[in-house]
Amino acid sequence: MEQSSKETWMNHEMIIDPLAQEDVEDAYRYFEDLRRGLGTEFLEALSDLLDKIEANPSLFQVVDKDIRRGLIRRFLFAIFYRIID
């Protein structure tokens, strides 16, 4: 089984589930098929969202128990995450 990718940001460690990574890759291909370059714009928007989460993990609303959701409205894509102290 493939291990999760990990990145350390400030005092938090971001762990990205392999299935989530597959979703990102699928979304990239989908948007790139719609219009050349749109997949890259999607990845840039995703990077911006992850930067916001890094800077302020509490920024986005809790949607279920301890699960938070950050949205990329332009691409109708969401990142679901938890803050673990």
Secondary structure, 3 states (H helix, E strand, C coil): CCCCEEEEECCEEEEECHHHHHHHHHHHHHHHHHCCCHHHHHHHHHHHHHHHHHHCCCCCCEEECCEEEEEEHHHCEEEEECCCC
